[in-house]
Amino acid sequence: MNSSKRNFDEEAARWDTPPRVRLAGDVSKAMLGRLQLTQDMDILDFGCGTGLVTLPCHALVHAITGVDSSKGMLEVFEGKAREQQAGNIKTRYLDVTQGDAIGDHYHAVVSSMTRHHVKDTQKLLEHFYGALLPGGQIAMADLDEEGGRFHDNNDGVFHFGFNREKLGRLFIDAGFTDVRCMTAAQMNKPTSQAQDRLFSVFLVTGRKLSAVNK
């Protein structure tokens, strides 16, 4: 394993490789199949990176706020939004591992391939539940259990994928209802042994109870 610390700011300019673009497209399609998006909704994209998942959806909602702990990633996302004249997209630096709070409230929270970089999954889900408006939706995509072979450098990786059933229970424990899991994407990726391996990414969706049901 490469023990050098990853620098996502430096990687941002070359982040949008064809495999990542394809993966994000599949995840975005799966999310759109489960979320009920409308033109009056404000969306939070947690760990937004360069905006691969939510930028294609900006015309479907009122506004998208992309948050990330990499300023380099946010700069790339901002540049792409300007190029596409997506004036309803804004970005904000946020690092929940350093105590930063989400602060605002949203109709939906989405996230892709970020949760395995956050140590305390339960606390993160509680943050999201608190950031959602009553009746708000959540859609989070991440790896199935993969034994630590997905990343060339596991620095900053706290979970080698997730067990779907166990993660679903954490969503329920955080207060979410109508929790469902589905396969969102698959991708071939070379491992450290230089052999391609098929990895699967799944989507968990749920909803915060409406004020009427509380």
N, C-alpha and C positions, 0 to 999 in steps of 0.2 A: 504493500500500500504506500502511496505517496504521502509522506507526512507533512509536506509543506502546506501552509494554510491557504485555502482558496481565496482569491480576491475577485469578488463578483463585479466590483467596479471596473476592473481591468477586462473582465470577460464580456462585459455588456455589449461592446461594439461588435463583437463577433458571435453573439449569443444565438441569433436567429438562423441556425443551421437547418437544412431541409428536414432532418428527423424531428427536431424540436417543433418546427412549424407544422408538420403533419400530426404530431402528437397533440399539440394545442388545438388544432382544427377538429380532431376527433373528440377531445374533451369538451370543447365549446359546443359542438353539435349535440353531445350527450346532455350537457347542461340545458341547452335550449329545449330539448325534448322533455325535460322534467320541470323546469321553472315556468311559471306563468308570468311572463314579463309584459308590462304595459308602459305606455308613454309617460306616465306620471311617476315612475319609480326611480328612486335613487339607489345605486348599487355600489357596494364596497368590494373591490378586488384586492384581497389580502395576499401579499407576496406576488404582486402583479408582474414583476420582472419587466420585460419590454412590451407588455400589453398584448401578447399573442392570443390570449384567451378571450379578453373582453373587447378589444378594439373593434373586431368585426361586428360586435353587437351594439355599438354605441347608438345607432339610429333607432333601436327598439325601445330605449328607455329615456327618462328625463336627464339623468346625469350618472356618470361613473367616476368614482374616486379610487384611484390606484395607490396603494400604500406598499412600501417596500423598505427594507433596511439597507438597500444598496442605492446610493445616490446616482451611480453610473447607470443602473437599470432605469431609474426614473427619468433620467435625462434622455435616454433613447426613446422611452415611451412618449415623453412630451414632444420630441421631435417628430415622431410618427403621427401623433395626433394633429400637430400643426400641418403636416404635409397633407393629411386627409381632411383638413378643415373640420375636425371633430371638436367643436367648441364646447361641448358638454362634458369633456374629460378634464379632470384635474388630478394632480398627483401630490403625495405628501410623504415625507420621510417618516417612518415609524418603526421602532424596534421594541416589540413587546418583551423581549428577553432582558431589556434594560429598564423596564418599568414604564415605557410609553403607553399611554391610554388611547384607545380608539376615539373616544370622546363623542362623536356625532352618532346619529341614529339613521338606519337604512331600512329599505324595504327588502333587500336581499344581500346576503354575503356570499361571495364565491371565492374559491381558492383552488389552485392547481399545483401539485408537486412542491408544496411548501411545508406541509405539516410535519414531514419527517425531519425538518431542520429545527423544529421547536420541541424542546425536551418534555415539557409538561402539557400533554395533549388535553387533559381534562380542564386545566385552567384556561387554555386557549379557547376551548369550546364554550366555557362560561363567559369569557370575554365577548365572544360572538353573540351568544344569547342576549347579553346585556345591550349589545349594539343594535340589535334588531328591533324594529317597531312591532307592535302586536300584530300577529298574523304573518310576520316576515318569514322569508324562505332562506334556506342555506343549501349550498351545493359545493362539496369539497371532493376533489379528485386526488388520489395518491396511489402509490404502488401497493400491490399485493406483496405479501411476505417474500423477500428475495435473498435473504442470507448475506447481505452486504456486498453483493456482486454487481450492483447496478452502477455505482459511482467508482470512478478511477481513484478518487480521493475522498475518503469518508470523514475527513475533518469537518466538524459541524453537522454531521449526520447522526441523529440520536435514535432513529428507528429505521431498521432495515425492512421497510414495508410494514404493512399492518394486516392483522387478521380481521376480516370483514365483520364477523359476528361480535368479536370483542369491541371493535370500534363502534359498531352500531349501539352497543349497550352504553358506551360512554356518551354518545349523543343523547340517548334517553335519560341518562343520569344528569346531564346538563339541562334537561327540561324540554328537549325537542320531542315533537310528536310526528307521526306519519313518517318514521325513519325508514328509508329504503336504500338498498345497495344494488348496483348494477355494474357490469363491465363496461368501461368507457372507451378503452383503447388497448392496443397491443403494439409493441415495437421491438424490432430486432436491434440488439446493441452488442458490439464486441466487448467481451470481458477482459480482465487482466491476463487471461490465458490466450488472448487473441482469437477466441472462438465466439461466434455470434450466439447470443442466447435470447430467447423470446421472453420479454417481461410484460406483465399485464398491469393496467391501471384501472382502478375502479372508482366509481362515483357514489358518494353518500349524499342523500338529500333528506331534508326534514323541514319542519315548520315550527315557528314559535306560536304558542296558543294566542288566540285573539283575546282582546280585553273581555269580551262577552263570556268566553269559556273559562276565564281564570277564577 
